[in-house]
């Protein structure tokens, strides 16, 4: 959702122009600048993203399980489910010639 923000309100636009203003404080002027704080949701999203990087793309135990079944000849995939997946992926043509 953050990636959809564009124009003058995007993060790039806000970071490129930092707003500064002079404020009178304790007998003199000091410069104050705008800043942004990450929300608790943003922090949680960053934490989940970091944890997801620790999950392997290939689950070796699942691969070993099916590989053992295939090698022993006991693997019987549900053919209707397989056909549906192939059809949805566009890899199965059901038109008769």
C-alpha angles and dihedrals in degrees: 000000000000090000090061094062108101143164122035093347098055119113091245092054093046093048093047094058114040112194114227127183132180114234129187110242131170097339097319144056125267130182118242122193132198119249139178129230123209112242122235088252090054091050091049091048091052090049092050090047091052091049092049089058088063093058110095117237091223118047100214095196092056092047091049091049095053093039089056091050092049093048092049092046094239097112111110111172118204098260096200091055091046091050091050092051091049091047094050090047089054092242096114121066112203097181115111119229 
